[in-house]
Amino acid sequence: MLDQVRDIMTRYVELEPEQILPESKLAEELGLTSFAVMSMMGDFEEEFGITVDENELTDIHTVGDIIAYLEKKQAEA
């Protein structure tokens, strides 16, 4: 899943996929705005066939948080 997440994230940050680590902080290290995160989550919805609840995103701060969230949503589907 990390590779899929990295592929999508490279559309939003100017980094190579291998530079995007699970511990990378979305705003502080990757420079993502809240708007970019929301747009990216739309891409994840399409890629993984899930529905993202915006209210659940307040605890997402790292790439690892995104992966955990996506895995949880896939398990619920």
N, CA, C and O atoms as a Tripos MOL2 file, in Angstrom:
@<TRIPOS>MOLECULE
protein
  308   307    77     0     0
PROTEIN
NO_CHARGES

@<TRIPOS>ATOM
      1 N           0.8190   -1.1940    0.0000 N.3       1 MET1
      2 CA          0.0000    0.0000    0.0000 C.3       1 MET1
      3 C           0.8680    1.2650    0.0000 C.2       1 MET1
      4 O           0.4880    2.2850   -0.5750 O.2       1 MET1
      5 N           2.0250    1.1880    0.6440 N.am      2 LEU2
      6 CA          2.9010    2.3590    0.6900 C.3       2 LEU2
      7 C           3.2440    2.8340   -0.7170 C.2       2 LEU2
      8 O           3.2530    4.0370   -0.9790 O.2       2 LEU2
      9 N           3.5250    1.9030   -1.6230 N.am      3 ASP3
     10 CA          3.8780    2.3050   -2.9880 C.3       3 ASP3
     11 C           2.7220    3.0110   -3.6830 C.2       3 ASP3
     12 O           2.9380    3.9900   -4.3980 O.2       3 ASP3
     13 N           1.4950    2.5260   -3.4840 N.am      4 GLN4
     14 CA          0.3280    3.1720   -4.0870 C.3       4 GLN4
     15 C           0.1290    4.5720   -3.5130 C.2       4 GLN4
     16 O          -0.1680    5.5140   -4.2470 O.2       4 GLN4
     17 N           0.2940    4.7010   -2.2090 N.am      5 VAL5
     18 CA          0.1460    6.0030   -1.5550 C.3       5 VAL5
     19 C           1.2230    6.9570   -2.0620 C.2       5 VAL5
     20 O           0.9410    8.1170   -2.3620 O.2       5 VAL5
     21 N           2.4520    6.4690   -2.1550 N.am      6 ARG6
     22 CA          3.5440    7.3110   -2.6660 C.3       6 ARG6
     23 C           3.2610    7.7930   -4.0860 C.2       6 ARG6
     24 O           3.4760    8.9630   -4.4030 O.2       6 ARG6
     25 N           2.7770    6.8840   -4.9440 N.am      7 ASP7
     26 CA          2.4920    7.2560   -6.3300 C.3       7 ASP7
     27 C           1.4820    8.3940   -6.4050 C.2       7 ASP7
     28 O           1.6420    9.3250   -7.1940 O.2       7 ASP7
     29 N           0.4570    8.3150   -5.5900 N.am      8 ILE8
     30 CA         -0.5480    9.3850   -5.5800 C.3       8 ILE8
     31 C           0.0390   10.6580   -4.9850 C.2       8 ILE8
     32 O          -0.2030   11.7500   -5.5000 O.2       8 ILE8
     33 N           0.8000   10.5330   -3.9190 N.am      9 MET9
     34 CA          1.3430   11.7230   -3.2590 C.3       9 MET9
     35 C           2.3260   12.4880   -4.1410 C.2       9 MET9
     36 O           2.4650   13.7020   -3.9930 O.2       9 MET9
     37 N           3.0080   11.8010   -5.0530 N.am     10 THR10
     38 CA          3.9630   12.5030   -5.9230 C.3      10 THR10
     39 C           3.2620   13.4690   -6.8730 C.2      10 THR10
     40 O           3.9110   14.3130   -7.4900 O.2      10 THR10
     41 N           1.9540   13.3500   -6.9910 N.am     11 ARG11
     42 CA          1.1870   14.3270   -7.7830 C.3      11 ARG11
     43 C           1.0600   15.6600   -7.0400 C.2      11 ARG11
     44 O           0.7680   16.6940   -7.6410 O.2      11 ARG11
     45 N           1.2820   15.6180   -5.7300 N.am     12 TYR12
     46 CA          1.0540   16.7870   -4.8860 C.3      12 TYR12
     47 C           2.3310   17.3780   -4.2830 C.2      12 TYR12
     48 O           2.3270   18.5170   -3.8170 O.2      12 TYR12
     49 N           3.4150   16.6120   -4.2890 N.am     13 VAL13
     50 CA          4.6820   17.1020   -3.7490 C.3      13 VAL13
     51 C           5.7830   16.8720   -4.7740 C.2      13 VAL13
     52 O           5.7060   15.9490   -5.5850 O.2      13 VAL13
     53 N           6.7890   17.7010   -4.7340 N.am     14 GLU14
     54 CA          7.8880   17.5700   -5.6790 C.3      14 GLU14
     55 C           9.0070   16.7450   -5.0610 C.2      14 GLU14
     56 O          10.1040   17.2420   -4.8090 O.2      14 GLU14
     57 N           8.7050   15.4780   -4.8260 N.am     15 LEU15
     58 CA          9.6700   14.5440   -4.2650 C.3      15 LEU15
     59 C           9.6090   13.2500   -5.0490 C.2      15 LEU15
     60 O           8.6120   12.9430   -5.7030 O.2      15 LEU15
     61 N          10.6890   12.5020   -4.9710 N.am     16 GLU16
     62 CA         10.6940   11.1580   -5.5360 C.3      16 GLU16
     63 C           9.9130   10.2570   -4.5750 C.2      16 GLU16
     64 O           9.9010   10.5100   -3.3700 O.2      16 GLU16
     65 N           9.2650    9.2160   -5.0890 N.am     17 PRO17
     66 CA          8.4760    8.3410   -4.2010 C.3      17 PRO17
     67 C           9.2510    7.8130   -2.9970 C.2      17 PRO17
     68 O           8.7110    7.7500   -1.8930 O.2      17 PRO17
     69 N          10.5060    7.4360   -3.1990 N.am     18 GLU18
     70 CA         11.2800    6.8710   -2.0890 C.3      18 GLU18
     71 C          11.6040    7.9020   -1.0020 C.2      18 GLU18
     72 O          12.0390    7.5290    0.0870 O.2      18 GLU18
     73 N          11.4010    9.1760   -1.2830 N.am     19 GLN19
     74 CA         11.6160   10.2220   -0.2790 C.3      19 GLN19
     75 C          10.3970   10.3890    0.6360 C.2      19 GLN19
     76 O          10.4810   11.0580    1.6660 O.2      19 GLN19
     77 N           9.2940    9.7960    0.2690 N.am     20 ILE20
     78 CA          8.0690    9.8790    1.0570 C.3      20 ILE20
     79 C           8.0460    8.6720    1.9880 C.2      20 ILE20
     80 O           7.8760    7.5340    1.5500 O.2      20 ILE20
     81 N           8.2190    8.9370    3.2610 N.am     21 LEU21
     82 CA          8.3360    7.8840    4.2640 C.3      21 LEU21
     83 C           7.0890    7.8290    5.1430 C.2      21 LEU21
     84 O           6.3780    8.8270    5.2650 O.2      21 LEU21
     85 N           6.8170    6.6790    5.7540 N.am     22 PRO22
     86 CA          5.6480    6.6050    6.6320 C.3      22 PRO22
     87 C           5.6540    7.6590    7.7370 C.2      22 PRO22
     88 O           4.5950    8.1340    8.1460 O.2      22 PRO22
     89 N           6.8300    8.0240    8.2160 N.am     23 GLU23
     90 CA          6.9010    9.0110    9.2940 C.3      23 GLU23
     91 C           6.9060   10.4620    8.8040 C.2      23 GLU23
     92 O           6.9330   11.3860    9.6180 O.2      23 GLU23
     93 N           6.8830   10.6700    7.4930 N.am     24 SER24
     94 CA          6.8740   12.0290    6.9390 C.3      24 SER24
     95 C           5.6130   12.7650    7.3560 C.2      24 SER24
     96 O           4.5030   12.2590    7.1970 O.2      24 SER24
     97 N           5.7950   13.9670    7.8930 N.am     25 LYS25
     98 CA          4.6580   14.7920    8.3210 C.3      25 LYS25
     99 C           4.1000   15.5420    7.1140 C.2      25 LYS25
    100 O           4.8480   16.1480    6.3460 O.2      25 LYS25
    101 N           2.7880   15.4940    6.9570 N.am     26 LEU26
    102 CA          2.1440   16.0420    5.7690 C.3      26 LEU26
    103 C           2.3890   17.5290    5.5840 C.2      26 LEU26
    104 O           2.8070   17.9590    4.5090 O.2      26 LEU26
    105 N           2.1390   18.3100    6.6080 N.am     27 ALA27
    106 CA          2.2860   19.7630    6.4790 C.3      27 ALA27
    107 C           3.7280   20.2020    6.6710 C.2      27 ALA27
    108 O           4.2850   20.9080    5.8310 O.2      27 ALA27
    109 N           4.3310   19.7870    7.7740 N.am     28 GLU28
    110 CA          5.6510   20.2910    8.1420 C.3      28 GLU28
    111 C           6.7570   19.8350    7.2020 C.2      28 GLU28
    112 O           7.6160   20.6370    6.8360 O.2      28 GLU28
    113 N           6.7560   18.5670    6.8030 N.am     29 GLU29
    114 CA          7.8480   18.0430    5.9820 C.3      29 GLU29
    115 C           7.5280   17.9910    4.4890 C.2      29 GLU29
    116 O           8.4020   18.2120    3.6510 O.2      29 GLU29
    117 N           6.2700   17.6990    4.1660 N.am     30 LEU30
    118 CA          5.9110   17.5790    2.7550 C.3      30 LEU30
    119 C           5.2880   18.8580    2.1910 C.2      30 LEU30
    120 O           5.1460   19.0010    0.9760 O.2      30 LEU30
    121 N           4.9170   19.7870    3.0770 N.am     31 GLY31
    122 CA          4.3780   21.0750    2.6370 C.3      31 GLY31
    123 C           2.9710   21.0110    2.0800 C.2      31 GLY31
    124 O           2.5700   21.8780    1.3030 O.2      31 GLY31
    125 N           2.2170   19.9960    2.4690 N.am     32 LEU32
    126 CA          0.8500   19.8670    1.9700 C.3      32 LEU32
    127 C          -0.1120   20.7740    2.7360 C.2      32 LEU32
    128 O          -0.0880   20.8250    3.9650 O.2      32 LEU32
    129 N          -0.9450   21.4770    2.0050 N.am     33 THR33
    130 CA         -1.9880   22.2850    2.6210 C.3      33 THR33
    131 C          -3.1910   21.3860    2.9040 C.2      33 THR33
    132 O          -3.2630   20.2630    2.4070 O.2      33 THR33
    133 N          -4.1270   21.8820    3.6990 N.am     34 SER34
    134 CA         -5.3300   21.0900    3.9790 C.3      34 SER34
    135 C          -6.1150   20.8460    2.6930 C.2      34 SER34
    136 O          -6.7250   19.7900    2.5270 O.2      34 SER34
    137 N          -6.0990   21.8250    1.7810 N.am     35 PHE35
    138 CA         -6.7870   21.6410    0.4980 C.3      35 PHE35
    139 C          -6.1250   20.5200   -0.3090 C.2      35 PHE35
    140 O          -6.8180   19.6930   -0.9020 O.2      35 PHE35
    141 N          -4.8030   20.4900   -0.3330 N.am     36 ALA36
    142 CA         -4.0880   19.4430   -1.0590 C.3      36 ALA36
    143 C          -4.3760   18.0690   -0.4570 C.2      36 ALA36
    144 O          -4.5350   17.0890   -1.1850 O.2      36 ALA36
    145 N          -4.4420   18.0020    0.8630 N.am     37 VAL37
    146 CA         -4.7480   16.7280    1.5230 C.3      37 VAL37
    147 C          -6.1420   16.2640    1.1340 C.2      37 VAL37
    148 O          -6.3430   15.0820    0.8560 O.2      37 VAL37
    149 N          -7.0980   17.1690    1.1090 N.am     38 MET38
    150 CA         -8.4740   16.7960    0.7360 C.3      38 MET38
    151 C          -8.5280   16.3270   -0.7230 C.2      38 MET38
    152 O          -9.2100   15.3510   -1.0350 O.2      38 MET38
    153 N          -7.8200   17.0100   -1.6000 N.am     39 SER39
    154 CA         -7.7790   16.5910   -3.0040 C.3      39 SER39
    155 C          -7.1460   15.2080   -3.1310 C.2      39 SER39
    156 O          -7.6190   14.3540   -3.8810 O.2      39 SER39
    157 N          -6.0780   15.0120   -2.3890 N.am     40 MET40
    158 CA         -5.3730   13.7410   -2.3990 C.3      40 MET40
    159 C          -6.2730   12.6180   -1.8760 C.2      40 MET40
    160 O          -6.2500   11.5080   -2.4080 O.2      40 MET40
    161 N          -7.0550   12.8970   -0.8500 N.am     41 MET41
    162 CA         -7.9570   11.8970   -0.2990 C.3      41 MET41
    163 C          -8.9990   11.4930   -1.3430 C.2      41 MET41
    164 O          -9.4270   10.3400   -1.3740 O.2      41 MET41
    165 N          -9.4030   12.4210   -2.1850 N.am     42 GLY42
    166 CA        -10.3050   12.0780   -3.2920 C.3      42 GLY42
    167 C          -9.6560   11.0780   -4.2320 C.2      42 GLY42
    168 O         -10.3100   10.1570   -4.7210 O.2      42 GLY42
    169 N          -8.3690   11.2620   -4.4830 N.am     43 ASP43
    170 CA         -7.6320   10.3040   -5.3130 C.3      43 ASP43
    171 C          -7.5640    8.9420   -4.6330 C.2      43 ASP43
    172 O          -7.6840    7.9100   -5.2930 O.2      43 ASP43
    173 N          -7.3730    8.9370   -3.3190 N.am     44 PHE44
    174 CA         -7.3370    7.6730   -2.5860 C.3      44 PHE44
    175 C          -8.7010    6.9730   -2.6360 C.2      44 PHE44
    176 O          -8.7750    5.7470   -2.7250 O.2      44 PHE44
    177 N          -9.7710    7.7610   -2.5790 N.am     45 GLU45
    178 CA        -11.1060    7.1730   -2.6870 C.3      45 GLU45
    179 C         -11.2390    6.3940   -3.9950 C.2      45 GLU45
    180 O         -11.7220    5.2620   -4.0110 O.2      45 GLU45
    181 N         -10.8080    7.0120   -5.0760 N.am     46 GLU46
    182 CA        -10.8880    6.3630   -6.3840 C.3      46 GLU46
    183 C          -9.9740    5.1440   -6.4580 C.2      46 GLU46
    184 O         -10.3820    4.0840   -6.9320 O.2      46 GLU46
    185 N          -8.7530    5.2940   -5.9950 N.am     47 GLU47
    186 CA         -7.7580    4.2240   -6.0790 C.3      47 GLU47
    187 C          -8.1500    3.0030   -5.2600 C.2      47 GLU47
    188 O          -7.9690    1.8700   -5.7060 O.2      47 GLU47
    189 N          -8.6850    3.2250   -4.0700 N.am     48 PHE48
    190 CA         -8.9450    2.1230   -3.1490 C.3      48 PHE48
    191 C         -10.4240    1.7550   -3.0170 C.2      48 PHE48
    192 O         -10.7660    0.8280   -2.2840 O.2      48 PHE48
    193 N         -11.2980    2.4700   -3.7160 N.am     49 GLY49
    194 CA        -12.7210    2.1430   -3.6750 C.3      49 GLY49
    195 C         -13.3470    2.3360   -2.3060 C.2      49 GLY49
    196 O         -14.1550    1.5220   -1.8590 O.2      49 GLY49
    197 N         -12.9660    3.4200   -1.6460 N.am     50 ILE50
    198 CA        -13.4760    3.7110   -0.3000 C.3      50 ILE50
    199 C         -14.1660    5.0690   -0.3050 C.2      50 ILE50
    200 O         -14.1150    5.8060   -1.2900 O.2      50 ILE50
    201 N         -14.8080    5.3810    0.8090 N.am     51 THR51
    202 CA        -15.3730    6.7110    1.0080 C.3      51 THR51
    203 C         -14.6860    7.3290    2.2160 C.2      51 THR51
    204 O         -14.6640    6.7500    3.3020 O.2      51 THR51
    205 N         -14.1310    8.5030    2.0080 N.am     52 VAL52
    206 CA        -13.4200    9.2120    3.0790 C.3      52 VAL52
    207 C         -14.3930   10.1300    3.7950 C.2      52 VAL52
    208 O         -15.1140   10.9010    3.1620 O.2      52 VAL52
    209 N         -14.4090   10.0440    5.1110 N.am     53 ASP53
    210 CA        -15.2250   10.9330    5.9390 C.3      53 ASP53
    211 C         -14.3140   12.0700    6.4090 C.2      53 ASP53
    212 O         -13.3810   11.8530    7.1820 O.2      53 ASP53
    213 N         -14.5960   13.2740    5.9370 N.am     54 GLU54
    214 CA        -13.7550   14.4260    6.2780 C.3      54 GLU54
    215 C         -13.5970   14.6170    7.7830 C.2      54 GLU54
    216 O         -12.5580   15.0950    8.2370 O.2      54 GLU54
    217 N         -14.5980   14.2550    8.5510 N.am     55 ASN55
    218 CA        -14.5350   14.4210   10.0030 C.3      55 ASN55
    219 C         -13.5180   13.4930   10.6550 C.2      55 ASN55
    220 O         -13.0840   13.7440   11.7790 O.2      55 ASN55
    221 N         -13.1380   12.4350    9.9670 N.am     56 GLU56
    222 CA        -12.1790   11.4880   10.5170 C.3      56 GLU56
    223 C         -10.7280   11.8710   10.2200 C.2      56 GLU56
    224 O          -9.8040   11.1950   10.6730 O.2      56 GLU56
    225 N         -10.5280   12.9230    9.4800 N.am     57 LEU57
    226 CA         -9.1810   13.2740    9.0350 C.3      57 LEU57
    227 C          -8.4010   14.1540   10.0130 C.2      57 LEU57
    228 O          -7.2410   14.4770    9.7600 O.2      57 LEU57
    229 N          -9.0140   14.5380   11.1090 N.am     58 THR58
    230 CA         -8.3420   15.4400   12.0400 C.3      58 THR58
    231 C          -7.1260   14.8090   12.7090 C.2      58 THR58
    232 O          -6.2390   15.5250   13.1740 O.2      58 THR58
    233 N          -7.0710   13.4820   12.7660 N.am     59 ASP59
    234 CA         -5.9460   12.7960   13.4030 C.3      59 ASP59
    235 C          -4.8980   12.3240   12.3970 C.2      59 ASP59
    236 O          -3.9900   11.5750   12.7580 O.2      59 ASP59
    237 N          -5.0150   12.7480   11.1530 N.am     60 ILE60
    238 CA         -4.0510   12.3320   10.1330 C.3      60 ILE60
    239 C          -2.9950   13.4190    9.9860 C.2      60 ILE60
    240 O          -3.2720   14.5310    9.5360 O.2      60 ILE60
    241 N          -1.7710   13.0600   10.3800 N.am     61 HIS61
    242 CA         -0.6650   14.0240   10.3440 C.3      61 HIS61
    243 C           0.5490   13.5170    9.5750 C.2      61 HIS61
    244 O           1.4120   14.3030    9.1840 O.2      61 HIS61
    245 N           0.6180   12.1990    9.3550 N.am     62 THR62
    246 CA          1.7790   11.6120    8.6690 C.3      62 THR62
    247 C           1.3060   10.6890    7.5470 C.2      62 THR62
    248 O           0.1280   10.3490    7.4480 O.2      62 THR62
    249 N           2.2530   10.3000    6.7160 N.am     63 VAL63
    250 CA          1.9620    9.3380    5.6570 C.3      63 VAL63
    251 C           1.4910    8.0240    6.2790 C.2      63 VAL63
    252 O           0.5740    7.3850    5.7640 O.2      63 VAL63
    253 N           2.1080    7.6280    7.3700 N.am     64 GLY64
    254 CA          1.6970    6.4140    8.0730 C.3      64 GLY64
    255 C           0.2570    6.4920    8.5580 C.2      64 GLY64
    256 O          -0.4640    5.4940    8.5390 O.2      64 GLY64
    257 N          -0.1620    7.6790    8.9940 N.am     65 ASP65
    258 CA         -1.5570    7.8690    9.4130 C.3      65 ASP65
    259 C          -2.5020    7.6410    8.2340 C.2      65 ASP65
    260 O          -3.5670    7.0440    8.3910 O.2      65 ASP65
    261 N          -2.1080    8.1160    7.0600 N.am     66 ILE66
    262 CA         -2.9260    7.9100    5.8570 C.3      66 ILE66
    263 C          -3.0480    6.4240    5.5650 C.2      66 ILE66
    264 O          -4.1430    5.9260    5.3040 O.2      66 ILE66
    265 N          -1.9320    5.7190    5.6090 N.am     67 ILE67
    266 CA         -1.9380    4.2850    5.3190 C.3      67 ILE67
    267 C          -2.8390    3.5450    6.3060 C.2      67 ILE67
    268 O          -3.6400    2.7010    5.9050 O.2      67 ILE67
    269 N          -2.7100    3.8580    7.5850 N.am     68 ALA68
    270 CA         -3.5380    3.2140    8.6010 C.3      68 ALA68
    271 C          -5.0200    3.5050    8.3480 C.2      68 ALA68
    272 O          -5.8610    2.6150    8.4780 O.2      68 ALA68
    273 N          -5.3330    4.7370    7.9920 N.am     69 TYR69
    274 CA         -6.7160    5.1190    7.7190 C.3      69 TYR69
    275 C          -7.2550    4.3520    6.5130 C.2      69 TYR69
    276 O          -8.3670    3.8250    6.5550 O.2      69 TYR69
    277 N          -6.4640    4.2900    5.4400 N.am     70 LEU70
    278 CA         -6.9080    3.5890    4.2390 C.3      70 LEU70
    279 C          -7.1130    2.0970    4.5100 C.2      70 LEU70
    280 O          -8.0780    1.5000    4.0310 O.2      70 LEU70
    281 N          -6.2090    1.5060    5.2700 N.am     71 GLU71
    282 CA         -6.3460    0.0860    5.6100 C.3      71 GLU71
    283 C          -7.6100   -0.1570    6.4400 C.2      71 GLU71
    284 O          -8.3050   -1.1550    6.2500 O.2      71 GLU71
    285 N          -7.8940    0.7540    7.3500 N.am     72 LYS72
    286 CA         -9.1050    0.6470    8.1780 C.3      72 LYS72
    287 C         -10.3540    0.7500    7.3070 C.2      72 LYS72
    288 O         -11.2910   -0.0310    7.4710 O.2      72 LYS72
    289 N         -10.3700    1.6980    6.3910 N.am     73 LYS73
    290 CA        -11.5340    1.8990    5.5270 C.3      73 LYS73
    291 C         -11.7240    0.7100    4.5900 C.2      73 LYS73
    292 O         -12.8600    0.3230    4.3160 O.2      73 LYS73
    293 N         -10.6400    0.1260    4.0970 N.am     74 GLN74
    294 CA        -10.7580   -1.0460    3.2350 C.3      74 GLN74
    295 C         -11.3050   -2.2290    4.0160 C.2      74 GLN74
    296 O         -12.1020   -3.0050    3.4880 O.2      74 GLN74
    297 N         -10.8900   -2.3750    5.2560 N.am     75 ALA75
    298 CA        -11.3600   -3.4850    6.0910 C.3      75 ALA75
    299 C         -12.8580   -3.3490    6.3720 C.2      75 ALA75
    300 O         -13.5650   -4.3480    6.5020 O.2      75 ALA75
    301 N         -13.3320   -2.1100    6.4640 N.am     76 GLU76
    302 CA        -14.7510   -1.8590    6.7410 C.3      76 GLU76
    303 C         -15.6180   -2.0920    5.5190 C.2      76 GLU76
    304 O         -16.8160   -2.3520    5.6390 O.2      76 GLU76
    305 N         -15.0160   -1.9990    4.3480 N.am     77 ALA77
    306 CA        -15.7860   -2.0990    3.0870 C.3      77 ALA77
    307 C         -16.2470   -3.5120    2.7940 C.2      77 ALA77
    308 O         -16.9000   -3.7500    1.7770 O.2      77 ALA77
@<TRIPOS>BOND
     1     1     2 1
     2     2     3 1
     3     3     4 2
     4     3     5 am
     5     5     6 1
     6     6     7 1
     7     7     8 2
     8     7     9 am
     9     9    10 1
    10    10    11 1
    11    11    12 2
    12    11    13 am
    13    13    14 1
    14    14    15 1
    15    15    16 2
    16    15    17 am
    17    17    18 1
    18    18    19 1
    19    19    20 2
    20    19    21 am
    21    21    22 1
    22    22    23 1
    23    23    24 2
    24    23    25 am
    25    25    26 1
    26    26    27 1
    27    27    28 2
    28    27    29 am
    29    29    30 1
    30    30    31 1
    31    31    32 2
    32    31    33 am
    33    33    34 1
    34    34    35 1
    35    35    36 2
    36    35    37 am
    37    37    38 1
    38    38    39 1
    39    39    40 2
    40    39    41 am
    41    41    42 1
    42    42    43 1
    43    43    44 2
    44    43    45 am
    45    45    46 1
    46    46    47 1
    47    47    48 2
    48    47    49 am
    49    49    50 1
    50    50    51 1
    51    51    52 2
    52    51    53 am
    53    53    54 1
    54    54    55 1
    55    55    56 2
    56    55    57 am
    57    57    58 1
    58    58    59 1
    59    59    60 2
    60    59    61 am
    61    61    62 1
    62    62    63 1
    63    63    64 2
    64    63    65 am
    65    65    66 1
    66    66    67 1
    67    67    68 2
    68    67    69 am
    69    69    70 1
    70    70    71 1
    71    71    72 2
    72    71    73 am
    73    73    74 1
    74    74    75 1
    75    75    76 2
    76    75    77 am
    77    77    78 1
    78    78    79 1
    79    79    80 2
    80    79    81 am
    81    81    82 1
    82    82    83 1
    83    83    84 2
    84    83    85 am
    85    85    86 1
    86    86    87 1
    87    87    88 2
    88    87    89 am
    89    89    90 1
    90    90    91 1
    91    91    92 2
    92    91    93 am
    93    93    94 1
    94    94    95 1
    95    95    96 2
    96    95    97 am
    97    97    98 1
    98    98    99 1
    99    99   100 2
   100    99   101 am
   101   101   102 1
   102   102   103 1
   103   103   104 2
   104   103   105 am
   105   105   106 1
   106   106   107 1
   107   107   108 2
   108   107   109 am
   109   109   110 1
   110   110   111 1
   111   111   112 2
   112   111   113 am
   113   113   114 1
   114   114   115 1
   115   115   116 2
   116   115   117 am
   117   117   118 1
   118   118   119 1
   119   119   120 2
   120   119   121 am
   121   121   122 1
   122   122   123 1
   123   123   124 2
   124   123   125 am
   125   125   126 1
   126   126   127 1
   127   127   128 2
   128   127   129 am
   129   129   130 1
   130   130   131 1
   131   131   132 2
   132   131   133 am
   133   133   134 1
   134   134   135 1
   135   135   136 2
   136   135   137 am
   137   137   138 1
   138   138   139 1
   139   139   140 2
   140   139   141 am
   141   141   142 1
   142   142   143 1
   143   143   144 2
   144   143   145 am
   145   145   146 1
   146   146   147 1
   147   147   148 2
   148   147   149 am
   149   149   150 1
   150   150   151 1
   151   151   152 2
   152   151   153 am
   153   153   154 1
   154   154   155 1
   155   155   156 2
   156   155   157 am
   157   157   158 1
   158   158   159 1
   159   159   160 2
   160   159   161 am
   161   161   162 1
   162   162   163 1
   163   163   164 2
   164   163   165 am
   165   165   166 1
   166   166   167 1
   167   167   168 2
   168   167   169 am
   169   169   170 1
   170   170   171 1
   171   171   172 2
   172   171   173 am
   173   173   174 1
   174   174   175 1
   175   175   176 2
   176   175   177 am
   177   177   178 1
   178   178   179 1
   179   179   180 2
   180   179   181 am
   181   181   182 1
   182   182   183 1
   183   183   184 2
   184   183   185 am
   185   185   186 1
   186   186   187 1
   187   187   188 2
   188   187   189 am
   189   189   190 1
   190   190   191 1
   191   191   192 2
   192   191   193 am
   193   193   194 1
   194   194   195 1
   195   195   196 2
   196   195   197 am
   197   197   198 1
   198   198   199 1
   199   199   200 2
   200   199   201 am
   201   201   202 1
   202   202   203 1
   203   203   204 2
   204   203   205 am
   205   205   206 1
   206   206   207 1
   207   207   208 2
   208   207   209 am
   209   209   210 1
   210   210   211 1
   211   211   212 2
   212   211   213 am
   213   213   214 1
   214   214   215 1
   215   215   216 2
   216   215   217 am
   217   217   218 1
   218   218   219 1
   219   219   220 2
   220   219   221 am
   221   221   222 1
   222   222   223 1
   223   223   224 2
   224   223   225 am
   225   225   226 1
   226   226   227 1
   227   227   228 2
   228   227   229 am
   229   229   230 1
   230   230   231 1
   231   231   232 2
   232   231   233 am
   233   233   234 1
   234   234   235 1
   235   235   236 2
   236   235   237 am
   237   237   238 1
   238   238   239 1
   239   239   240 2
   240   239   241 am
   241   241   242 1
   242   242   243 1
   243   243   244 2
   244   243   245 am
   245   245   246 1
   246   246   247 1
   247   247   248 2
   248   247   249 am
   249   249   250 1
   250   250   251 1
   251   251   252 2
   252   251   253 am
   253   253   254 1
   254   254   255 1
   255   255   256 2
   256   255   257 am
   257   257   258 1
   258   258   259 1
   259   259   260 2
   260   259   261 am
   261   261   262 1
   262   262   263 1
   263   263   264 2
   264   263   265 am
   265   265   266 1
   266   266   267 1
   267   267   268 2
   268   267   269 am
   269   269   270 1
   270   270   271 1
   271   271   272 2
   272   271   273 am
   273   273   274 1
   274   274   275 1
   275   275   276 2
   276   275   277 am
   277   277   278 1
   278   278   279 1
   279   279   280 2
   280   279   281 am
   281   281   282 1
   282   282   283 1
   283   283   284 2
   284   283   285 am
   285   285   286 1
   286   286   287 1
   287   287   288 2
   288   287   289 am
   289   289   290 1
   290   290   291 1
   291   291   292 2
   292   291   293 am
   293   293   294 1
   294   294   295 1
   295   295   296 2
   296   295   297 am
   297   297   298 1
   298   298   299 1
   299   299   300 2
   300   299   301 am
   301   301   302 1
   302   302   303 1
   303   303   304 2
   304   303   305 am
   305   305   306 1
   306   306   307 1
   307   307   308 2
@<TRIPOS>SUBSTRUCTURE
     1 MET1         2 RESIDUE 1 A MET
     2 LEU2         6 RESIDUE 1 A LEU
     3 ASP3        10 RESIDUE 1 A ASP
     4 GLN4        14 RESIDUE 1 A GLN
     5 VAL5        18 RESIDUE 1 A VAL
     6 ARG6        22 RESIDUE 1 A ARG
     7 ASP7        26 RESIDUE 1 A ASP
     8 ILE8        30 RESIDUE 1 A ILE
     9 MET9        34 RESIDUE 1 A MET
    10 THR10       38 RESIDUE 1 A THR
    11 ARG11       42 RESIDUE 1 A ARG
    12 TYR12       46 RESIDUE 1 A TYR
    13 VAL13       50 RESIDUE 1 A VAL
    14 GLU14       54 RESIDUE 1 A GLU
    15 LEU15       58 RESIDUE 1 A LEU
    16 GLU16       62 RESIDUE 1 A GLU
    17 PRO17       66 RESIDUE 1 A PRO
    18 GLU18       70 RESIDUE 1 A GLU
    19 GLN19       74 RESIDUE 1 A GLN
    20 ILE20       78 RESIDUE 1 A ILE
    21 LEU21       82 RESIDUE 1 A LEU
    22 PRO22       86 RESIDUE 1 A PRO
    23 GLU23       90 RESIDUE 1 A GLU
    24 SER24       94 RESIDUE 1 A SER
    25 LYS25       98 RESIDUE 1 A LYS
    26 LEU26      102 RESIDUE 1 A LEU
    27 ALA27      106 RESIDUE 1 A ALA
    28 GLU28      110 RESIDUE 1 A GLU
    29 GLU29      114 RESIDUE 1 A GLU
    30 LEU30      118 RESIDUE 1 A LEU
    31 GLY31      122 RESIDUE 1 A GLY
    32 LEU32      126 RESIDUE 1 A LEU
    33 THR33      130 RESIDUE 1 A THR
    34 SER34      134 RESIDUE 1 A SER
    35 PHE35      138 RESIDUE 1 A PHE
    36 ALA36      142 RESIDUE 1 A ALA
    37 VAL37      146 RESIDUE 1 A VAL
    38 MET38      150 RESIDUE 1 A MET
    39 SER39      154 RESIDUE 1 A SER
    40 MET40      158 RESIDUE 1 A MET
    41 MET41      162 RESIDUE 1 A MET
    42 GLY42      166 RESIDUE 1 A GLY
    43 ASP43      170 RESIDUE 1 A ASP
    44 PHE44      174 RESIDUE 1 A PHE
    45 GLU45      178 RESIDUE 1 A GLU
    46 GLU46      182 RESIDUE 1 A GLU
    47 GLU47      186 RESIDUE 1 A GLU
    48 PHE48      190 RESIDUE 1 A PHE
    49 GLY49      194 RESIDUE 1 A GLY
    50 ILE50      198 RESIDUE 1 A ILE
    51 THR51      202 RESIDUE 1 A THR
    52 VAL52      206 RESIDUE 1 A VAL
    53 ASP53      210 RESIDUE 1 A ASP
    54 GLU54      214 RESIDUE 1 A GLU
    55 ASN55      218 RESIDUE 1 A ASN
    56 GLU56      222 RESIDUE 1 A GLU
    57 LEU57      226 RESIDUE 1 A LEU
    58 THR58      230 RESIDUE 1 A THR
    59 ASP59      234 RESIDUE 1 A ASP
    60 ILE60      238 RESIDUE 1 A ILE
    61 HIS61      242 RESIDUE 1 A HIS
    62 THR62      246 RESIDUE 1 A THR
    63 VAL63      250 RESIDUE 1 A VAL
    64 GLY64      254 RESIDUE 1 A GLY
    65 ASP65      258 RESIDUE 1 A ASP
    66 ILE66      262 RESIDUE 1 A ILE
    67 ILE67      266 RESIDUE 1 A ILE
    68 ALA68      270 RESIDUE 1 A ALA
    69 TYR69      274 RESIDUE 1 A TYR
    70 LEU70      278 RESIDUE 1 A LEU
    71 GLU71      282 RESIDUE 1 A GLU
    72 LYS72      286 RESIDUE 1 A LYS
    73 LYS73      290 RESIDUE 1 A LYS
    74 GLN74      294 RESIDUE 1 A GLN
    75 ALA75      298 RESIDUE 1 A ALA
    76 GLU76      302 RESIDUE 1 A GLU
    77 ALA77      306 RESIDUE 1 A ALA
